[in-house]
Amino acid sequence: MPPPEDERLVDLAAHLEREDPRFARALRSGRPVRPRQYRRTGAWWGLALGVTVLGSGIALSQGLLIACGLVLAGLTAQLVDPDPARQVHRGPR
């Protein structure tokens, strides 16, 4: 026998609160924000930093700066990827 709908809704709300508390608080207040998987501001800042380090490494002819810029740009480019099928899901579904 399936559980009553109220219990399922309470479980869903608790799961949402654990996974993304900022989103859950915003829904309760009536002012929704983007869910966590669509917030990529930090990734864009990291990508900009990586490209800046890469550019300064090229301008200064410093191999270590070039390598750091390439690694940082490559890592953050993976975070900016909009394809949700490639994103790693946190926790069981």
N, C-alpha and C positions, 0 to 999 in steps of 0.2 A: 504494500500500500504506500503510495507516495506521500511525502510529508505535506502538511498544509502550506498553502501559498505564502502565508505570513512568515512562517519559519524560513522558507527559501529566500524571501526578500530580506529578512534580517541577516541571514548568512551571506547573501550577496553584498549587502551594505558593509558588513564587517570585513569581508575580503577586500572590498574597494578601499576601505579606510586603512587597512594594513598595507596595501600595495601602493596607493597614491594618496596620502593624507591631504595634500594641498588641493587636489581635484575634488575630494569628498567634501572638504570644508567649503569650497567655492560653490558646489552644488547645493549644499544646505542653505547657504546665504543667498542663493538666487543670482549669483554673479559668476557664471561658469568660466573656467580657464581651460587651456589646452591640457589634455592628458599627458602624462610623463613621456610616453613614447613619441609624441609629436613636438616636444620641446627640445630644440637643438641649438639654443643660443650658445651654450658652452662649447659645443662642437665647432660652431662657426668662428668663435673667438680663437680656439685652438688652431684651426686651419689658417686663420689670418696670421697668428703668431708663427706657425711653421713656415709659411711663405715668406714672412718678414725675415726670419732667421736664415732661410735659404738664400734670399736676395742679398742680405748683408754678408753671408759667407762667400757668395760669388763676387761681390764688390771688393771684399778684403782679401780674396784668394786664400781663405782659410778652409782647409779640408774638413776639419772637425765641425765647423759651423755648417758647412754644406751637408755633411752627413746627418747632423742633428736636425736640420731643417727638413731634409727629405724624410727622415723617420717620423718626425712630428706631423708633417703634412700627410703622410701616408696613413698614420694611425687615426688622425681626426677625420680624414676623408671617409673612412669606414663608418664613422659615427654620423656623418651628414647624409649618408645613403638613405633615400626616402622609401626604399622597398621594404615593407614590413615583413615579408617572407624571410628576409635575411637577418632580421633582428633577433637577438637572443632574448627569449622570454624568461623572466625571473619567476621562479617558484612553479609549483604544479598548477595545472589548469583543470 
